[in-house]
Amino acid sequence: MDQRFDVTERFADGAQYIAGRLGEGGSEGTHAVVDPATGEQVFSYRLAGAADVDAAVAAAEAAFPEWAGATPGERSDAMHRFAAALTERADDLARAESLQCGKPIKLSTEFDVPGSIDNTAFFAGAARQLEGKAAAEYSGDHTSYIRREPMGVVGSIAPWNYPLQMAAWKVLPAIAAGNTIVLKPAELTPLTSLMFAQAATDAGLPDGVVNVVSGTGPEAGERLVSHPGVAMTSFTGSTAVGRRVAELATATVKRIHLELGGKAPFVVFDDADLEAAAHGAVAGALINTGQDCTAATRAYVQRPLYDAFVSAVADLMATVRLGDPFDPHTDLGPLISHAQRDRVAGFVERARGYATVVTGGEAPGGDLAKGAYYRPTLITGAPQDSEVVQSEIFGPVLVVLPFDGDDEGIALANDTPYGLAASAWSRDVYRTGRASREIRAGCVWINDHIPIISEMPHGGVRASGFGKDMSAYSFEEYTQVKHVMSDNTAVVRKDWHRTVFGDRQT
Ligand code: NAD
């Protein structure tokens, strides 16, 4: 038993949550959840197979009529209770998240868990705000109105970097709008998604409204995306897998919502507050050990500030404390796995051939050698078309490059296939205003980088995908618009019937 969170006892019945009950997966395969801070196995479970996905979709289909037919007020009440149930479990959720991801406990406690609870409370309120827009006699003879209806069963697939928050972002707008859902978390990190679903049941949400299948992408994920009983696919993950998901969903004519990778630029103009920008860059690059789709990855700094910025960032990176995720003083935990650490190290090793690794660029030794740790890394001198500038590394690596004119800074910011998030740093409102208009991204921060809030949407453009998580905008994804057109005349032989009956129409 792990003293930090007792996984084995809690999930003794298995890691599938279907129709309000935990059960074993039916796949041939098992998956070992590994603590990335130690490399030790903390839990092993049978993966979901196609039959588990089918059972979860059947449970969601069975729950749909009652849940969709509940009044907005009833759904809202249930979701307020859900938020309260999550609040009661906040400590367990934080510890489980830190265990399976290696996240510093202060990050789980101060960001992941409260953010997810706040999202739940937000959507409990938003459930009562849904409405259709048009109601008028547009034709003169009919009343037209709009019904905004749930899609049905939503199939959602989530990544491992923020498992609880991703579960929240996928599940909450879907169920607030009256859908039921089958969520597939990443196989590395099922624990908090299962606990989230259990909290929903304990709060009184009917069985089958929230189901979780813990399985691999090719087996459980592809079955969920292709399943004829699923009305819509919502996916968060890499752009490469997103393309595959889009192909499968399109083949079965489903609505798709894709939240994909990012390569966020961080543009520092020469009148910026240097200290604020340097702190913002280090925090924005290292949060969650850089495994954040909106992390600051490419800082473009106007020439007069460039040298001072590089040196301030290097100094700040040296102050960041790597350590045991359960130590409240730890700033930076390990990467999610040794494979991910090796992938990140591969980018940095190859960069030594064409750029300068100013600081970091290695795994720590000593007590941390067993874990998937990697030191905060600063790279300069990389060409704009090199892989460390163009590809998502998903680790604690920041590339800093200089620029001259404002036009160049904005052009460089736009010069990758991605468009998820960006930031602009300046004291001049005209410069930041221009950057916010011209940088192609789903979110542009001004003099900050990373904060999110339940009321505001999150989502990308271009290779970062389409559609919105969080906020009332996410209801656009999880509802469909129906036009109802009702005759007001009671006339039997309507004027337009002439197009069919011609002069026989009298
Ligand atoms: P990933 O694409 O490897 O996996 C994401 C999910 O897809 C997992 O649940 C995985 O099991 C599943 N999957 C894999 N192959 C599949 C297939 N063939 N069919 C169906 N499902 C399949 O991503 P990851 O490594 O778990 O997460 C990191 C990625 O997620 C990064 O690219 C990051 O930018 C992205 N991300 C994006 C956002 C956003 O909001 N845009 C948020 C968080 C993470």
Boltz pocket constraint, residues with backbone or C-beta under 6 A from the ligand:
constraints:
  - pocket:
      binder: B
      contacts: [[A, 157], [A, 158], [A, 159], [A, 160], [A, 161], [A, 162], [A, 184], [A, 185], [A, 186], [A, 187], [A, 215], [A, 216], [A, 217], [A, 218], [A, 221], [A, 222], [A, 225], [A, 236], [A, 237], [A, 238], [A, 239], [A, 241], [A, 242], [A, 244], [A, 245], [A, 258], [A, 259], [A, 260], [A, 261], [A, 262], [A, 292], [A, 293], [A, 392], [A, 394], [A, 420], [A, 458], [A, 459], [A, 460], [A, 464], [A, 465]]
      max_distance: 6.0
